[in-house]
């Protein structure tokens, strides 16, 4: 309580006594807190040292060894192995078949005729010399009328053949079916069967009256329209005649 302006009132004895114990206890509590922290750090440090000592004595299970520089650069790839015995057998069989096919390929020229697509290929070993459209047999059936019993099927034979003879400016000796097809009487004079120019410039005979020859109807090449022979265009026929000697294998399928 103030007694006058500017003069402070004296402190009360009970307030001073209460403040004195608080000031005295503050350093002691801080000291206890510090000692507790130190004890906790000592425990953690002791536990860490004990763990390191245990690992040093017992080991980690890992094997740390020095690798030589030469050995470190070597990478060993796993051996390539078939997935199974069956896979290995199939691989060996394929290799055997490929080797067999290579041995069977003629070394000289040979002719392949594909009736499905009407394509002729002239080969020399593994090299393709010529590929051209051709016309194989139509498969048509012709029956002789007027009480006749004969039937003709206009197919090109399939299999392996060879060039038996070659002829420039061939003359076609028309067979009986050519007259039956046209509704004409079959002539008695053999000379009446001869037809010039219809076979083109060249013919290569490969057996039983069948041949590779030219045609007057090149626009039909690539279609199965022949009576069994293999028709070929003028320029391809010239190359085949020039490069396929007698004895050349002919494969038709």
C-alpha positions in Angstrom: 0.0 0.0 0.0 1.5 3.3 -1.0 2.2 6.0 1.7 2.9 8.8 -0.8 3.7 9.7 -4.4 6.9 8.1 -5.7 7.6 6.1 -2.5 7.2 2.2 -2.9 5.6 0.3 -0.2 7.7 -2.2 1.7 7.4 -6.0 0.7 5.4 -8.2 2.8 7.3 -10.8 4.9 5.2 -13.8 3.7 5.8 -13.0 0.0 9.5 -12.9 0.5 9.5 -16.2 2.4 7.6 -17.9 -0.4 9.9 -16.7 -3.2 13.1 -17.8 -1.5 12.5 -21.6 -1.5 11.6 -21.5 -5.3 14.8 -19.8 -6.2 16.7 -22.2 -4.1 15.1 -25.3 -5.6 15.6 -24.4 -9.3 19.3 -25.3 -9.7 18.7 -28.7 -7.9 16.0 -29.8 -10.4 18.2 -28.9 -13.4 21.0 -30.9 -11.9 18.8 -33.9 -11.5 17.6 -33.6 -15.1 21.2 -33.4 -16.4 22.2 -36.4 -14.3 19.2 -38.5 -15.7 20.2 -37.6 -19.3 23.8 -38.6 -18.7 22.7 -41.9 -17.2 20.5 -42.6 -20.3 23.3 -41.8 -22.8 25.7 -44.1 -20.8 23.2 -46.9 -21.1 22.8 -46.5 -24.9 26.5 -46.2 -25.3 27.1 -49.4 -23.3 24.5 -51.3 -25.3 26.1 -50.2 -28.6 29.5 -51.3 -27.4 28.1 -54.7 -26.2 26.5 -55.2 -29.7 29.8 -54.5 -31.5 31.7 -56.8 -29.2 29.1 -59.6 -29.8 29.3 -59.2 -33.6 33.1 -59.2 -33.5 33.1 -62.5 -31.6 30.2 -64.3 -33.3 30.5 -63.0 -36.8 27.7 -61.8 -39.2 27.5 -64.9 -41.5 28.9 -63.0 -44.5 32.1 -64.2 -46.2 34.2 -61.2 -47.2 37.0 -62.3 -49.4 39.3 -60.3 -51.8 38.6 -61.0 -55.5 41.5 -60.9 -57.8 41.2 -58.3 -60.6 41.6 -61.0 -63.4 38.8 -63.1 -61.9 36.5 -60.1 -61.5 36.6 -59.3 -65.2 35.5 -62.8 -66.2 31.7 -63.3 -66.7 30.6 -66.9 -67.1 27.4 -67.1 -69.2 25.1 -70.1 -68.6 25.3 -72.8 -71.2 22.5 -72.6 -73.8 20.5 -75.8 -73.4 17.2 -76.9 -75.0 14.1 -76.6 -72.8 13.6 -80.3 -73.0 14.8 -83.5 -74.6 12.0 -83.3 -77.1 13.1 -79.8 -78.1 16.6 -81.0 -78.6 15.4 -83.9 -80.7 13.3 -81.6 -82.9 16.3 -79.2 -83.4 18.5 -82.2 -84.4 15.8 -83.5 -86.8 15.4 -80.1 -88.5 19.2 -79.8 -89.0 19.3 -83.3 -90.5 16.4 -82.5 -92.9 18.0 -79.2 -94.0 21.3 -81.0 -94.7 19.5 -83.7 -96.7 17.7 -81.1 -98.7 20.9 -79.2 -99.5 22.5 -82.5 -100.7 19.5 -83.1 -103.1 19.6 -79.6 -104.7 20.9 -80.1 -108.3 24.2 -78.4 -108.9 23.2 -77.4 -112.5 20.0 -76.0 -113.9 16.6 -77.3 -112.9 13.0 -76.4 -113.5 10.2 -76.1 -110.9 6.6 -75.8 -112.0 4.0 -74.8 -109.4 0.5 -75.8 -110.7 -1.3 -74.1 -107.8 -0.1 -70.7 -108.7 0.9 -71.4 -112.4 4.5 -70.3 -111.9 7.6 -71.6 -113.6 11.0 -71.1 -112.0 14.4 -71.8 -113.6 17.1 -72.5 -111.0 20.8 -73.0 -111.0 21.8 -74.6 -107.7 20.3 -72.3 -105.1 20.1 -69.3 -107.5 16.9 -68.2 -109.1 17.5 -67.4 -112.8 13.9 -66.9 -113.9 10.4 -66.8 -112.6 7.5 -66.4 -115.0 3.7 -67.1 -115.2 2.8 -70.3 -117.1 -0.4 -72.3 -117.8 -0.7 -75.9 -116.6 -3.5 -78.4 -117.2 -7.1 -77.2 -116.7 -8.4 -80.5 -115.2 -11.3 -80.5 -117.7 -12.8 -83.9 -118.7 -13.7 -84.6 -122.3 -15.9 -87.6 -123.3 -16.1 -88.9 -126.8 -19.6 -88.6 -128.3 -21.5 -90.7 -130.9 -21.2 -93.9 -129.0 -17.4 -93.5 -128.2 -16.0 -94.8 -125.0 -12.9 -92.7 -124.6 -12.5 -90.1 -121.9 -9.7 -87.5 -121.6 -8.7 -85.6 -118.5 -6.5 -82.5 -119.2 -4.2 -82.7 -116.2 -0.5 -81.9 -116.0 1.4 -84.8 -114.4 3.1 -84.3 -111.1 6.5 -85.6 -110.0 10.1 -85.6 -111.1 10.9 -85.6 -114.8 13.7 -84.4 -117.0 14.1 -82.7 -120.4 14.3 -85.6 -122.9 14.6 -83.6 -126.1 14.5 -80.0 -127.3 13.1 -78.7 -130.6 13.0 -75.3 -132.3 9.9 -74.4 -134.4 8.0 -77.5 -133.2 5.1 -78.8 -135.2 2.0 -80.1 -133.3 0.6 -83.4 -134.4 -3.0 -83.0 -133.2 -4.2 -86.0 -131.3 -7.7 -87.5 -131.5 -9.1 -85.4 -128.6 -8.2 -82.2 -130.4 -10.7 -83.1 -133.2 -13.3 -84.4 -130.7 -13.1 -81.2 -128.8 -13.8 -79.2 -131.9 -16.5 -81.5 -133.1 -14.5 -82.4 -136.2 -14.1 -85.8 -137.8 -10.8 -87.6 -137.0 -8.7 -87.5 -140.2 -7.4 -90.6 -141.8 -4.4 -88.8 -143.4 -1.6 -88.2 -140.9 -0.7 -85.0 -142.7 -4.0 -83.5 -141.8 -3.0 -83.7 -138.1 0.0 -81.4 -138.5 -0.4 -77.8 -137.2 2.3 -75.2 -137.5 3.0 -72.3 -135.2 0.6 -73.1 -132.4 3.4 -74.3 -130.0 5.6 -71.2 -130.3 9.3 -71.0 -131.2 10.5 -73.8 -128.9 9.5 -77.0 -127.1 11.1 -79.0 -124.4 9.7 -82.5 -124.1 9.7 -84.3 -120.7 7.8 -87.5 -121.5 4.5 -89.1 -122.6 3.8 -86.3 -125.1 4.0 -83.6 -122.5 6.2 -80.5 -123.2 7.0 -77.0 -122.2 6.2 -74.8 -125.2 5.0 -71.4 -126.3 1.5 -70.2 -126.9 -0.6 -67.9 -129.1 -2.6 -66.8 -126.2 -0.2 -65.2 -123.8 -3.0 -63.2 -122.2 -4.2 -66.4 -120.6 -0.8 -67.2 -118.9 -1.2 -67.6 -115.2 -4.4 -69.6 -115.5 -4.9 -73.3 -115.7 -6.1 -73.5 -119.3 -3.9 -76.1 -121.1 -4.6 -79.6 -122.1 -1.7 -80.9 -120.0 1.4 -79.3 -121.4 3.0 -76.3 -119.8 2.6 -73.1 -121.8 5.1 -70.3 -121.4 5.5 -66.8 -122.8 7.9 -66.0 -125.6 10.8 -64.4 -123.8 10.8 -66.8 -120.8 10.6 -69.7 -123.2 13.7 -68.4 -125.0 15.7 -68.3 -121.8 14.6 -71.7 -120.6 15.4 -73.2 -124.0 18.9 -71.6 -123.9 19.9 -72.5 -120.3 18.2 -75.9 -119.8 20.0 -78.6 -121.7 18.8 -82.1 -122.2 18.8 -84.0 -118.9 17.7 -80.9 -116.9 15.5 -82.1 -114.0 11.9 -80.9 -114.1 9.9 -80.9 -110.8 6.1 -80.4 -111.1 3.8 -80.1 -108.1 
